[in-house]
């Protein structure tokens, strides 16, 4: 049953959504939109293909739609409070998480998406390329540039501290 399979993928969907939105609330909304679209358009899913890739593509497209509508509305959501996790981890782990979050937010949307799919969610290159609707060679070069940019931003952050 499609609904049960979708429910099993919720943690991965949320993780991917969080990696491209950076806000828990936006990620939750994005996952909800993706679930609604998937359940409403279940007939578009081809049995025997990877359900996770289909869902990630829905999330990606929903996020593109959301970004476009925000630009049209000229509205920006207030950023999530930086201290939401205080007391849950060591100060150093929290500091590292904030540095990575900050560096990720400075990357282009293309780089955030490829990092989210491949490095955060662990999708194989072929599947990530299919989700993003780009050739495999474009994915690998984009991922390489994204890793370099992320490492540079993180090393600059460390040097500034």
Secondary structure, 3 states (H helix, E strand, C coil): CHHHHHHHCHHHHHHHHHHHHCCHHHHHHHHHHHHHHHHHCHHHCCCCCCHHHHHHHHHHHHHHHHHHHHHHHCCCCCCCCCCCCCCCCCHHHHHHHHHHHHHHHHCCHHHHHHHHHHHHCCCCHHHHHHHHCCCHHHHHHHHHHHHHHHHHHHHHHHHHC
